[in-house]
Amino acid sequence: MPFYVSPEQSMRDKADYARKGVARSRSSVVLQYSGGILMVTPNVSNVLHKISEIYDRIAFAAVGRYNEYEVLRKAGITYADVTGYQFDRGDVTARGLANYYAQALGANASEPTGKPYEVEIVVAEVGAQPDGDQIYRISWDGLVADEPGFVAFGGQADQVSAALKENFSDGMSLTEALGAALAALAAPAAASGPAAAQNGAQQPELTAAKLEVAILDRARAHRTFRRLEGPRLEELIAESSAASDAETPESATESPAESTGKAAEGESAPPPPSGDDPPTGPSSAAGDGTPRL
């Protein structure tokens, strides 16, 4: 004999289940820069992509269960192709795709039986001008949020978003945007660094081989999606690291007058910054053996 569960309790259980599944994934970021939209996520796989092209000027990024968001990705491509064929290619928009995904996820979450999708999706569209860029975040229950400028999702998204907010600014170059994204993705590991070091845990470094990076290039006329990998990505990471290292001494250097004033007041000078880079990359763990990327 089945037990009765109230609709409110059922939805709360589904919400907890889906949020825990998404939280076990690794954080990803999507942000604007002067030449388009940049998408960055930790990913050691060369074939299980978390970032993909959907249509001419539209890209898709997701976190959570790979098999679930792969189904959604393919469904979005079919929706875009059919819409572009029946009407016009210009009628395929990120907003339309976001609404399509919201309806599919919302219908699945409201089913009385079955489980919700453990996914979180971002759909981005690059415009002819920066004010035409669109970034939409769709949660497991079909809730759509317009995210101007940047968005962090999956894993420890709150910490990553806070760090990204500090480093983000309008009109950044691609190198500056990549540096801001990598610093934001490293924020959770840096915040828990001392405790993790005491427990012997080591966070993986975000190198080119462990990253999946793509852009929507505003300068391209037709298909704007392009992956950054290999030597080009290594070069961009090196440039962003060099720029970050060059800014650190300027902010950490103290003028002679300030140093003399502190010495007169009996204050001790702060210790010099360590030359070691903080460990980077949030940890990931999937307790049921299903790939979570």
N, C-alpha and C positions, 0 to 999 in steps of 0.2 A: 504493500500500500504506500503510494508516494506521500511525502510530507509536504505540507503547504508552506510556501515561502512568499512573503509579501513582495509586491513589485518594488517597493522602496529598498528592502533588504537585498533583493536580487541585483538591483542596479548598483548598490554600494559594493557588493561583493565583486561585481564585474569591474567596477572602477578600480578597486584595490588590485585586482588581478592584472588588469591591463597596465596600470601605472608601474607596478613592480616589474613587469616584463620589459617595459620601455626603459626603466631606470637601470636595468642590468646591461643595457647596450652602452656603447661609447659615444660620447657627445660629438656632435657635428656642428659646423657653423656655415652660414651663408651671409655674405655681406656685399654691399656695393663698393665699387671703386671707380675712379674716373673713367676707365675704359669699358666698364660693364659690371658684371656680377661674378664674384668669386665664391666657390664652394669647396670646403675643406673638411675632410674626415679621416680619422685614423683607420687604416684598413691594410692588413698584411696580405690580403688575397689579390691576385691579379685577374681573377675571373668573376668572383662574386662581388659585383659592383654595387655600391650604395648610391652612386651618383650616375645619372644617365640622361641622355637626350630624349625629349618627348616630341618636340616639333621644331620648326625653324628657329624660333627665338625663345623657346621654353625648355627648361630643364627640371629634373626631378631628383630629389634627395630624400633618403629615408633612413630610419633607425628602427631596430627591433628584430623581429623574426624575418629572416631572409625570405623564406618560402611565401610568407604572407604579403610582404610588400612587393615581391617580384610579380605576384598575381595582379596586384593593383597597378604596377608600372605598365604591364602589358595591356591591361584594360584601358589605361589612359592613352596609350599610343593608338589603340583601336578607335577610341572615341575621337581623338584628334584627327586621325586620317579620314574617318567617315564624315566628320563635320566639315573638314576642309574640302573634301570631294563633293559633298552635296551642296555646299554653299560657296564659301570663298576661303582661301587660306588665311586671310586677315580676320575671319570670324573665329579662328581658334585662338583663344586667349588663356592666360594663366588663371584669370578669375573664373572662366567657364570650367576649366579643369578642376580648380579647387572646389567649385560647387558640385561637380560630378563625384569627386572623391568624398566630399562631405555627405552626400546622399547615400553612397554605398556604405561608408563606415557607420553612419547613423542608423541605417536599416539593419546592419549586422548587429550593432550594439543593442538595439531594442528587441531583438529576437528573444522570446521567452526561454528557448533552449539553445544550447551551444555556447561557445565562448567568444568573447570579443577579440578583435585583432590586436595583437601586441605590437603596434606600429605607431610611428609618428612621421608625418610626411611634410615636406616643404616643396612647393611649386614656385618657380621663379621665372620671370619673363623680363628680358632686357629691352628697353625702349630705344628709340632713336636719340633721345636726350635723357640725361640722368633723372629728370623729374617724371619720366615715363616708365621707369623701372618698377616692377611689382614683385613682392615676396609674400607668399601666403603660407601659413602654418596650419596643418590640419591634424587634429588629435584623433585618438582611437575612437572617440564617440561621435566624430563628425563635426566637432566645433572648429570653425574657421576663424583665423585671426590674421589681419593685415599687419605685416611687420615692416615698417619703413626703415630703411637703412641696413639693418642686420637682424639676425635671429640665431639663437643657439638652442638646440633641441637634443633630447636623448641624454641618458646618463645623468651627470651632475650639471644639468642645464642652467640652474640658478647661478652657480659659481662661475661657470663659463660666460654666461650672459653679463654678469657684473664686471668681469675682467674685460670683456669685449667692449662694454660701454665706456670704460676708461680709456681704451686705446683707439676707439673708432672716431673718425672725423670725416666730414664731407670732402670729396675731391682727392682722396688718397690715391697714390700710385699703386700699381700691382704689387710691387715689392713691399710697400708700407702695409697694404691690406693683408698680404700673406704673413708678415711679421705680427700684425695685430691678431690674426687668427691663431697662429701658433702659440703666442703668449696666452691667449684666452684658453686654448685647449690644455695648456700646461698648468693653468691656475689651480685646479683641484689637487693635483699631485704636489705642487709647491706648497699649498696650504697645509697639507697633511704630511709634508716631507719629514720633519723630525720624528713624529710618531711612527711613520712607516719605516724609517731607518732603524729605530730601536727594535722593531719587530723583524728586521732583516728583509723587509719587502723592498723591491727595487722596481721603479716604474720604467717602462720601455721608452727609449728616446724617440722622438718624432723625426725620423730621418725620411729621406725621399722614398726609400723602399717600404716604409711603413705608413705612407700617406696616400690617399686618393684625392687628387686636386683637379678641378675643372673650372673653366670660365665660360661665361656667355660674353663673347667679344662684340662690343657695340659696333666696331668698325666693319665687321663682315656684313655683307648685303643679304645673304640668304641664310645658310645654316651657320648659326653663331656659336654653337657648342664646340668646345675644344678641350681636350685633356692635356694637362701639364704633367709630364713624367720624364724620367731619365735625366740626361745632362741638363736640360732646360730647367727642370724642377730643382735639381741640386744647385744650379747657379742662383736661382731666385732665393732659395733657403739661405745660401751663403751670403747673399747681398743683404737680406733682411737681418741676419745675425750680426753682420758687420755694422749695419746702421744702428741696431740696438746697443751694441757694445760701444759705439761712438757717442751715443747719447748718455750713457750711464755716468762717465766721469764728470760731464758738465753738470748734471743734477746733484752728484755726490760731492763735488768740490766745494769747499767752504772758503770764503774770502778771508784774508788775514785779519781784517777788522773784526769779523764775527768770531774768529778763533781767539783773538786777544780778549774780546769781551767775555767769552765763556771762561777763559782761564782766569780772568780777574774775578769772576763771580764764583770761582771754585768748582765749575762744572767740568766733568770729564768729557773729553772728546769721544765721539762714537767710534767704535772699531772700524777699520777700513773694510769695504765690501769684499767678500770672498771672490776669488777669480773663477771658482767652479760654477758652471751653469746649473740651475736647479733641475732636478729630475723632471721629465716631461712625459705627458701622456696619461690620461686617466686609465685606471685598471678596468678590466671587463671580466665578467664571469657569467656563464649561463649554466644554471643548475640542472637543466633537463637534457643537455646534450644537443639541443637545437641551435644551429648557427645564429648568433646575434651579433650583428656587425654595426 
